[in-house]
Amino acid sequence: MIGNEELITLNEATKRLPPLDGRRLHVATLHRWARRGVRGIKLEVRALGGRYCTSIEALDRFGKALADLPPQAPKRRFAPTAARTDARRERDLARVDEAAKAEGLEE
């Protein structure tokens, strides 16, 4: 719990965190960690003068809590797609041509 810890803005916190893939974390990432959390763990923040602040200790607790969670299989961003065969491509093109003729778009 943030109590007597030194507060820093979320923007300042992004500068103190290590880069990911050579790029600094965006401040929106820290806002998301505070609002939604990661796997049920939320970053501790305090609203101060219209800004959200956290502390180095809160970032450390957040990181340790995530590290203590059991490993999770990586999520797939996109479902794998099967390669389209030439026959499938021809059928798709024929279907598009028929639809265009039905709409009067092709002679």
Helices and strands as residue ranges (DSSP letters): E 7-9, H 10-16, H 27-35, E 46-48, E 51-55, H 56-68, H 86-102
